[in-house]
């Protein structure tokens, strides 16, 4: 159910980095964050539909939460490095 969105998170990060500009990288990081939010919703839906139990939901949610913090930190670092260059 959530595999495509989950795969697009690191794919967007890698593609953005490969573009070579901080502006493109930031745009792709924001897309990755959007995909992460999509995954969070899909695992909630999977729990509500009883495809996964509460334990599995919490396990996956904790991983998505950690990924979100790491991604947010990367976005923040990139934003602050852009401010220095202006």
C-alpha positions in Angstrom: 0.0 0.0 0.0 2.7 2.5 1.0 5.7 1.2 -0.9 5.6 3.6 -3.8 5.5 6.7 -1.5 8.2 5.1 0.7 10.5 4.5 -2.2 10.0 8.0 -3.5 11.4 9.5 -0.3 15.1 8.5 -0.8 14.6 8.7 -4.6 13.7 12.4 -4.4 16.6 13.1 -2.0 19.1 11.5 -4.4 17.6 13.1 -7.5 17.6 16.5 -5.9 21.2 16.2 -4.8 22.2 15.1 -8.3 20.7 18.2 -9.9 23.6 20.2 -8.6 21.9 23.3 -7.3 20.7 24.0 -3.8 17.5 25.4 -5.1 16.7 22.1 -6.9 17.9 20.1 -3.9 15.6 22.0 -1.6 12.7 21.5 -3.9 13.2 17.7 -4.0 13.7 17.6 -0.3 10.3 19.2 0.1 8.9 16.6 -2.2 10.5 13.9 -0.1 8.9 15.4 3.0 5.5 15.3 1.2 6.0 11.6 0.3 6.9 11.0 4.0 3.6 12.6 5.1 1.8 10.4 2.5 3.4 7.3 4.1 2.4 8.4 7.5 -1.2 8.7 6.4 -1.1 5.4 4.6 0.2 3.5 7.6 -2.6 5.2 9.7 -5.1 4.0 7.1 -3.6 0.5 7.1 -4.0 0.4 10.9 -7.6 1.7 10.7 -8.4 -0.9 8.1 -6.8 -3.6 10.3 -4.1 -4.5 7.8 -1.6 -3.9 10.6 -1.9 -4.0 14.3 -1.2 -1.2 16.8 2.3 -2.5 17.6 3.4 -2.6 13.9 1.8 0.9 13.4 3.8 2.3 16.3 7.0 0.7 15.0 6.6 2.1 11.5 5.4 5.5 12.8 8.5 5.8 15.0 10.7 5.2 12.0 8.8 7.7 9.9 9.0 10.2 12.7 12.8 9.8 12.9 13.1 10.1 9.2 11.1 13.3 9.4 13.4 14.8 11.9 16.4 13.9 9.8 14.9 15.3 6.7 13.8 18.4 8.5 17.3 18.9 9.8 18.7 18.6 6.3 16.2 21.1 4.9 17.0 23.5 7.7 20.7 23.1 7.1 20.3 23.7 3.4 18.1 26.7 4.0 20.6 28.3 6.4 23.5 27.6 4.0 21.6 29.4 1.3 21.2 32.4 3.5 24.9 32.6 4.1 25.6 32.7 0.3 23.3 35.6 -0.5 
